Each structure stands twice: as C-alpha cells, then as structure tokens.
C-alpha cells in the first residue's frame, strides 16, 4: 500500500476529535478504514469496502469511489470493469473519524452478484441461524 501524509495528524488537535473541524481520519493498524457506500437519494446501504489514505484521497480528488482490495493488495475504482460506477455526492465520517460514509449516485448494481445492494440477506433465528433473501 502507498501511504500519503494527506490528512491531519490526530495528535495535537485543538479540540476533542468529536468536535474538531479538522479532518483527521483514523486508519487501523493495517492502514485501512472501513467505507460504507449509501445511496444519496434513499440512504440505502449499498456496500462496505476498505480504503487506505491514497484511496480516500483519490475519492476526494476525483469524486469517484476508490477502494483498496485487501485480497489483491491493489486499488480499484468502483465500476472500472463492470461499468457500475459510484459518483460521490458527499463524504462523511463518524464521531471519532474511524469510519467513512460515501453518499453516492450508483449506476447499475453495487454488488458483484448483480444485486442493487450487497446487503440482500436477512439473518433469522429458527433453532439455529439461517439466511433469508430480502428479494432484491
């Protein structure tokens, strides 16, 4: 992974992390931060992926969703091969800046299975645990 000192350091902030106006994302020990892509119009959760500092910087700069593939150890732009792109409308972070939310305009399905969302199964308890398809 390529790391860049693009973002502010978390140490030495003037305000508590929950109140600071400074963008200082907290990447994990592996250099990654989870990124949830949601539909900008409906709020539907579409997918969860991972970003390193460079993927996050590329996303901010281009307005297109860029991620880091943990299995391939490579960058990927959503829709690069499928055409199912994510135009970023807004980027948010949670209170302690360790999760990213991308509000996106999704072209085509978000899931590699061809479904609108990767979250198409419901966990049910029926003596054990089972999955039920949500119909999407």
Number of C-alpha atoms within 10 A of each C-alpha: 16 10 10 10 8 11 14 13 13 15 8 8 13 11 10 11 17 10 10 13 11 14 13 19 21 19 16 11 7 9 14 22 23 17 24 18 26 23 20 17 11 8 11 14 19 22 17 18 16 20 26 24 23 19 23 23 16 17 20 15 9 11 16 20 24 27 26 22 15 14 6 8 9 12 19 16 16 18 18 10 9 12 11 17 20 25 19 22 14 13 16 13 16 11 11 14 17 16 19 22 17 26 25 23 18 21 13 15 19 25 16 11 9 13 15 19 21 17 17 15 14 11 11 11 8 7 6 6 8 11 11 10 10 10 8 11
